[in-house]
Amino acid sequence: MNRRELLAGGMKTMALAALASRARGAAEAPIVRRIPSSGEELPVVGLGTSRTFEVGASSTERASLEEVLEAFFAQGGRLIDTSPMYSSAEEVLGALMTPPMHARAFLATKVWTRGQRSGIEQMTHSAQLLKTQRLDLIQVHNLLDLSTQLKTLRSWKDEGRVRYIGVTHYTVSAQPELARVLERERLDFVQFNYSPVTRDAESRLLPLAQERGVAVLVNRPFEDGALFERVRGKPLPGWAGEIDAASWGQLALKYIAANPAVTCIIPATAKVAHLNDNLAGGRGRLPDMHQREQIAKAFA
């Protein structure tokens, strides 16, 4: 059973709760968080593009992604995260975004190569694919050739070619190194994995980011879909309504968003139904400490 089946096959009470939540959510603004280095606000749920935007050029392949983008911006979404590592994702995103979408979007991409010249060429190409002269955020992907790429990024920021700079990784094993980077470098953003069942970042990385004034992007919030396997066949807890959660996905996102160090969560999807569900997780009430522990136990 996958996430689609979980969303479609819930009990009647869950369906009614979902409808009620959507009705409330339509009238609610997204929860926003400030980027510490500037004070700029971002909705706490954004959009990732890994795998989902890695499609071909046909209109058939891209139709659902066009719908996702339209729904994302219509509901107040802003931050979209991509990378040259994600095959065609940058090109697809750039091709599908309209001028009004560009006016609203906060575009985050990455540099993932060795050497100064190669880094400059890759970032220049990313901007061309995304059809923008100035990128909002460029991150050193998986810390590859960090010192070289950060030197270029700082120069680009001074020149106004990028607004924010940061670093990323997607594994728990890399989090100690991310912490060391935050301790010695001045950065605007850090991106790493975090979920109700992968909580390692709570011990050091999240408090450190908050202490250092670094915005946090959270990747892999659903453990690449494995989170939903953990709750296969389980009814949504009755107390989920206390925090305006109408699905397991919303519970997971609200668990993450309740950490004050988190700036934006970037689940990837190619389905409007999943997008709507994700964005609803960034509205309404958030869990307190006790409720967060309930969520973690429910997924365990």
Secondary structure, DSSP 4 states (H G I P E B T S, - for coil): --HHHHHHS--HHHHHHHHHHHHHHHTSPPPEEE-TTT--EEESB-EE-TTTT---S-HHHHHHHHHHHHHHHHTT--EEE--TTSTTHHHHHHHH--HHHHHH-EEEEEE--SSHHHHHHHHHHHHHHHT-SSEEEEEEGGGTTHHHHHHHHHHHHHHTSEEEEEEE--SGGGHHHHHHHHHHS--SEEEEE--SS--GGGTTHHHHHHHHT-EEEEE-TTGGGHHHHHTTTPPPPGGGGGGT--SHHHHHHHHHHTSTTEEEE--B-S-HHHHHHHHHTTSS----HHHHHHHHHHH-
